Amino acid sequence: MSDQGRDSPSIARVEEDARRRGLAIAPVRLAEGTRTAEDAARACGCGLDQIVKSIIFREQAGGRHVLFLTAGGNRVDPEKAARLAGAPLAKADAAGVRAHTGFAIGGVAPLGHLNPIDTWLDPRLLDFATVWAAAGTPHHVFEVAPAKLAAAVGATVADFVA
């Protein structure tokens, strides 16, 4: 891991938003990238469930996007997610994710989005002292206490996994 490549506008947006929310983060570059949770866990030297996956859905009948932060080994159950969101959901496409969050799929951070987003957090993440989340690019992550992350982003802790 290194801190190279931190001149990215996406990373700067994540760092600034984290500061505003009272989180001290230090994004690091992973040479292997973070496109999958398995890749990220290997590169970070942590367990799979210590990787925070940012899964974005959109309302089927509108443009509202919602975010589910889940442990790396878990999968979001679309029906449970829809109940929490209060509307039928569809997986957001790459263009919608980028337009709403400002990030490409594979690098969606839990904060620093271009637009406000309702967020839920997988309780499994709270089993760890720290977890690793994308920092705005597919090659950058940051380590954070999951309870602090949940509080900073206003996430609702709820069961939405399969």
Buried (B, 14 or more C-beta within 10 A) or exposed (E): BEEEEBEBEBBBBBBEBBEEBEBEBEBBBBEEBBBBBEBBBBBBEBBBBBBBBBBBBBBEEEEBBBBBBBBBBBEBBBEBBBEBBEBEBEEBEEEBBBBBBBBBBBBBBBBBBEEEBBBBBBBBBBEBEBBBBBBBBBBBBBBBBBBBBBBBBEBEBBEBBE
